[in-house]
Amino acid sequence: MMNTSEYENLTYRQHTTRSEADKAINSLKGILEGIRMDGEVNASEIAELQSWCAMHQNLINRNPFKELMLLISEAVREEEARPELIEDLIWLCRKYEHGSIFYDAATADLQVLQGICHGILSDGIVADKEVEALDRWLEDHAHLNSYYPYDEISSLVTSVLSDGKVDEEERKRLLAYFHEFAQLTDTALTQKIKSETAEVKINGICTSNPDIRFDGSTFCFTGLFQRASRKEIEQEVVKLGGRVSGCVTKSTNYLIVGDSGNPCWAFACYGRKVEKAIAMRKAGAKTVLVHEYDFWDVVEENRQ
């Protein structure tokens, strides 16, 4: 007869296995979406799918993993049928989604986004079609605007496409940023990407069109501000019902970054507080980085 401890462990494992399965499916769906964004399927991308299979062999007896892995094996053999098999795989992932209730929608979508970064990166090239397709996906998932890393990726893609083209410097920046969220299994390709992006520094990206709620929220400030003094800005926050903190903590809702005359603010917000906020965001904290200009836009709206 099973004792209480054994029963609890079994129950925990059942839930854990379900969460692992959901996460694996969401990741695969994202990888597949990323792979098809440029309309081509190459050998490097298929190799990443094979690696996904190897990483999730422990789930092969759970529906629909066996079928997914068989389809991926077929894509390895049948080169001409790969585009159609990718569509079949995406269809199968979506079919699984309808029966899954473990994760909330936001968590699932964020896992898909991470997978998309992985899929785009799997051949080491960020193509124009991929950036444009990612932009459309981001627009369709605007409900994630307050979540990391959606907010930063969206800001970066919006900035890159603002002039209607992707230049080589921007392409390199995207490559570097996607690499933050995708751990490729191809070590040679990983080293190539690291080498190509070694000079690209991205310590944090401010959120574009931030959703700022003052009442009861905690604000922290960093950098040099152009429009007002630090004290005046803090007074505005208090007037609108917010709280001011001198340091970044887990309870910090917004870190307002001063412009300081740097035209590259969107891609290189340097500083101790920014570094700490980014580390906490990666660990699951909800601190949002907001540029000074966007902050004042929201202040003006709240004054009306």
C-alpha positions as CSV (number, residue, x, y, z in Angstrom):
1,M,0.0,0.0,0.0
2,M,1.3,3.5,-0.9
3,N,2.2,5.7,2.1
4,T,1.4,9.4,2.3
5,S,4.9,10.5,1.2
6,E,5.0,8.2,-1.8
7,Y,1.5,9.4,-2.8
8,E,2.5,13.1,-2.5
9,N,5.7,12.4,-4.6
10,L,3.6,10.7,-7.3
11,T,1.0,13.5,-7.4
12,Y,3.9,16.1,-7.6
13,R,5.5,14.1,-10.4
14,Q,2.2,13.9,-12.4
15,H,1.9,17.7,-12.3
16,T,5.6,18.2,-13.0
17,T,5.4,15.9,-16.0
18,R,2.4,17.8,-17.3
19,S,4.3,21.1,-16.9
20,E,7.3,19.6,-18.6
21,A,5.2,18.4,-21.5
22,D,3.4,21.7,-21.9
23,K,6.7,23.6,-21.9
24,A,8.3,21.2,-24.4
25,I,5.3,21.6,-26.8
26,N,5.3,25.4,-26.5
27,S,9.0,25.4,-27.1
28,L,8.7,23.2,-30.2
29,K,5.9,25.2,-31.6
30,G,8.0,28.3,-31.3
31,I,11.0,26.7,-32.9
32,L,8.8,25.5,-35.8
33,E,7.2,29.0,-36.2
34,G,10.7,30.5,-36.3
35,I,12.0,28.0,-38.8
36,R,9.1,28.6,-41.3
37,M,9.3,32.4,-41.0
38,D,11.7,32.7,-44.0
39,G,9.8,30.1,-46.0
40,E,12.8,27.7,-46.1
41,V,13.8,24.7,-44.1
42,N,17.5,23.9,-44.1
43,A,19.7,21.1,-42.6
44,S,20.8,23.2,-39.6
45,E,17.2,23.8,-38.6
46,I,16.4,20.1,-39.0
47,A,19.4,19.4,-36.7
48,E,17.9,21.6,-34.0
49,L,14.6,19.7,-34.2
50,Q,16.6,16.5,-33.8
51,S,18.2,18.0,-30.7
52,W,14.8,18.8,-29.4
53,C,13.8,15.2,-29.7
54,A,16.9,14.0,-27.9
55,M,16.3,16.5,-25.1
56,H,12.7,15.2,-24.5
57,Q,13.1,11.4,-24.9
58,N,11.8,11.0,-21.4
59,L,8.4,12.2,-22.7
60,I,8.2,9.9,-25.7
61,N,5.4,7.8,-24.1
62,R,3.2,10.8,-23.5
63,N,0.8,11.9,-26.2
64,P,1.7,13.4,-28.8
65,F,5.5,13.2,-28.4
66,K,5.9,9.8,-30.1
67,E,4.0,11.1,-33.2
68,L,6.0,14.4,-33.1
69,M,9.3,12.6,-33.0
70,L,8.3,10.3,-35.8
71,L,7.3,13.3,-38.0
72,I,10.7,15.0,-37.3
73,S,12.5,11.7,-38.2
74,E,10.6,11.7,-41.5
75,A,11.6,15.4,-42.1
76,V,15.2,14.3,-41.7
77,R,14.8,11.6,-44.5
78,E,12.4,13.4,-46.8
79,E,14.1,16.7,-47.8
80,E,11.5,17.8,-50.4
81,A,8.6,17.2,-47.9
82,R,10.1,19.2,-45.1
83,P,8.0,22.4,-45.5
84,E,4.8,20.3,-45.5
85,L,6.0,18.3,-42.5
86,I,6.8,21.5,-40.6
87,E,3.1,22.5,-41.1
88,D,2.0,19.1,-39.9
89,L,4.1,19.5,-36.8
90,I,2.7,22.9,-36.0
91,W,-0.9,21.6,-36.5
92,L,-0.1,18.7,-34.1
93,C,1.3,21.1,-31.5
94,R,-1.9,23.3,-31.8
95,K,-4.1,20.2,-31.4
96,Y,-2.3,19.3,-28.2
97,E,-2.8,22.9,-26.9
98,H,-6.6,22.6,-26.9
99,G,-6.4,19.8,-24.4
100,S,-3.8,21.5,-22.2
101,I,-4.9,23.6,-19.1
102,F,-1.7,23.5,-17.0
103,Y,-0.3,26.8,-18.0
104,D,-2.0,30.1,-18.4
105,A,-2.1,31.7,-21.8
106,A,0.6,34.2,-21.1
107,T,3.1,31.6,-19.9
108,A,2.4,29.4,-22.9
109,D,2.8,32.4,-25.4
110,L,6.1,33.4,-23.7
111,Q,7.4,29.9,-24.1
112,V,6.4,30.0,-27.8
113,L,8.2,33.3,-28.2
114,Q,11.4,31.8,-26.7
115,G,11.0,29.0,-29.2
116,I,10.6,31.4,-32.1
117,C,13.9,33.1,-31.1
118,H,15.4,29.6,-31.1
119,G,13.9,28.7,-34.5
120,I,15.1,31.9,-36.1
121,L,18.6,31.4,-34.7
122,S,18.9,27.7,-35.6
123,D,20.6,28.4,-38.9
124,G,22.6,31.4,-37.6
125,I,20.9,33.9,-39.9
126,V,18.3,36.5,-39.1
127,A,16.6,37.1,-42.4
128,D,14.3,40.1,-43.3
129,K,11.3,37.8,-43.8
130,E,11.9,36.4,-40.3
131,V,12.0,39.8,-38.7
132,E,8.9,40.9,-40.5
133,A,7.0,37.7,-39.6
134,L,8.2,38.1,-35.9
135,D,6.8,41.6,-35.9
136,R,3.4,40.3,-37.0
137,W,3.5,37.7,-34.3
138,L,4.3,40.3,-31.7
139,E,1.4,42.5,-32.9
140,D,-0.9,39.6,-32.6
141,H,0.2,38.9,-29.0
142,A,0.2,42.5,-27.7
143,H,-1.4,41.2,-24.5
144,L,2.1,40.2,-23.5
145,N,3.3,43.9,-23.5
146,S,4.0,43.9,-19.7
147,Y,5.9,40.7,-19.7
148,Y,9.6,40.0,-20.1
149,P,11.1,39.3,-22.6
150,Y,8.2,40.3,-24.9
151,D,8.5,43.9,-24.1
152,E,12.2,44.1,-24.9
153,I,12.0,42.0,-28.1
154,S,9.0,44.1,-29.3
155,S,10.9,47.4,-28.6
156,L,13.9,46.1,-30.5
157,V,12.0,44.8,-33.5
158,T,9.9,48.0,-33.7
159,S,13.1,50.1,-33.7
160,V,14.8,48.0,-36.3
161,L,11.8,48.2,-38.7
162,S,11.1,51.9,-38.1
163,D,12.9,52.8,-41.3
164,G,11.5,49.9,-43.3
165,K,14.7,47.9,-43.6
166,V,17.1,45.8,-41.6
167,D,20.8,46.9,-41.9
168,E,23.7,44.7,-41.0
169,E,24.3,46.4,-37.6
170,E,20.6,45.9,-36.7
171,R,20.8,42.3,-37.9
172,K,23.8,41.6,-35.7
173,R,22.0,43.2,-32.7
174,L,18.9,40.9,-33.3
175,L,21.3,37.9,-33.5
176,A,22.9,38.9,-30.2
177,Y,19.6,39.4,-28.5
178,F,17.9,36.2,-29.7
179,H,21.0,34.3,-28.5
180,E,20.1,35.5,-25.0
181,F,17.0,33.3,-25.1
182,A,18.0,30.3,-27.3
183,Q,20.6,27.8,-26.3
184,L,21.6,26.1,-29.6
185,T,23.0,22.5,-29.5
186,D,25.3,23.2,-32.4
187,T,28.5,24.3,-30.6
188,A,30.2,25.4,-33.8
189,L,27.3,27.7,-34.7
190,T,27.1,28.9,-31.1
191,Q,30.7,30.0,-31.2
192,K,30.2,31.6,-34.6
193,I,27.3,33.7,-33.3
194,K,29.3,34.6,-30.2
195,S,32.2,35.7,-32.3
196,E,30.0,37.8,-34.7
197,T,28.2,39.5,-31.9
198,A,31.1,39.9,-29.4
199,E,31.1,43.7,-29.7
200,V,27.3,44.0,-29.4
201,K,26.4,45.1,-25.9
202,I,22.8,44.8,-24.7
203,N,22.3,45.3,-21.0
204,G,18.6,46.1,-21.3
205,I,16.0,47.5,-23.6
206,C,13.4,50.0,-22.5
207,T,9.8,49.0,-23.1
208,S,8.0,50.8,-26.0
209,N,4.5,52.0,-25.3
210,P,4.7,51.0,-21.6
211,D,1.5,50.4,-19.6
212,I,2.3,52.5,-16.4
213,R,0.0,52.4,-13.4
214,F,1.0,54.9,-10.8
215,D,-1.4,54.1,-7.9
216,G,0.4,51.9,-5.4
217,S,3.3,51.2,-7.7
218,T,7.0,51.6,-6.8
219,F,9.3,53.7,-9.0
220,C,13.1,53.9,-9.1
221,F,15.2,56.2,-11.2
222,T,18.6,56.0,-12.9
223,G,20.7,58.1,-15.2
224,L,20.6,61.8,-16.1
225,F,17.2,63.3,-16.9
226,Q,16.7,66.0,-19.6
227,R,13.2,67.3,-18.8
228,A,13.3,67.8,-15.0
229,S,15.5,67.2,-12.0
230,R,15.3,63.8,-10.2
231,K,13.5,65.5,-7.3
232,E,10.8,67.0,-9.6
233,I,10.2,63.7,-11.2
234,E,9.9,61.9,-7.9
235,Q,7.3,64.6,-6.8
236,E,5.3,63.9,-10.0
237,V,5.2,60.1,-9.1
238,V,4.0,60.8,-5.6
239,K,1.3,63.3,-6.9
240,L,-0.1,60.5,-9.1
241,G,-0.2,58.0,-6.2
242,G,3.1,56.2,-6.7
243,R,5.9,55.4,-4.3
244,V,9.6,56.3,-4.8
245,S,12.5,54.0,-4.0
246,G,16.2,54.8,-4.1
247,C,17.2,51.2,-5.1
248,V,16.0,48.4,-7.3
249,T,14.3,45.6,-5.4
250,K,11.9,42.8,-6.2
251,S,9.0,45.1,-5.3
252,T,10.1,47.8,-7.8
253,N,7.5,48.0,-10.6
254,Y,9.2,50.6,-12.9
255,L,12.8,51.7,-13.4
256,I,12.8,55.0,-15.2
257,V,15.9,55.5,-17.3
258,G,17.2,59.0,-18.0
259,D,18.0,59.9,-21.6
260,S,21.4,61.4,-20.8
261,G,21.7,62.5,-24.5
262,N,22.5,59.0,-25.7
263,P,20.8,58.2,-29.0
264,C,21.4,54.4,-28.4
265,W,19.4,54.4,-25.1
266,A,17.0,51.8,-26.5
267,F,19.8,49.2,-26.9
268,A,22.4,50.0,-24.2
269,C,20.9,51.2,-20.9
270,Y,24.1,50.9,-18.8
271,G,24.3,51.3,-15.1
272,R,24.2,49.4,-11.8
273,K,20.5,49.7,-11.3
274,V,19.7,48.6,-14.9
275,E,22.0,45.7,-14.5
276,K,20.3,44.6,-11.3
277,A,16.8,45.1,-12.8
278,I,17.7,43.0,-15.8
279,A,19.1,40.2,-13.6
280,M,15.9,40.2,-11.6
281,R,13.7,40.3,-14.7
282,K,15.5,37.1,-16.0
283,A,14.7,35.6,-12.6
284,G,11.0,36.4,-12.9
285,A,10.7,39.8,-11.3
286,K,8.1,42.2,-13.0
287,T,10.3,45.4,-13.0
288,V,9.7,47.3,-16.3
289,L,12.4,49.5,-17.8
290,V,10.9,52.8,-19.1
291,H,12.7,55.5,-21.0
292,E,12.3,59.1,-19.7
293,Y,10.4,60.3,-22.8
294,D,7.8,57.5,-22.5
295,F,7.5,58.2,-18.8
296,W,6.6,61.8,-19.4
297,D,4.0,60.9,-22.1
298,V,2.2,58.7,-19.6
299,V,2.4,61.5,-16.9
300,E,0.8,64.0,-19.3
301,E,-2.0,61.5,-20.0
302,N,-2.7,61.1,-16.3
303,R,-2.7,64.8,-15.7
304,Q,-5.6,65.3,-18.2
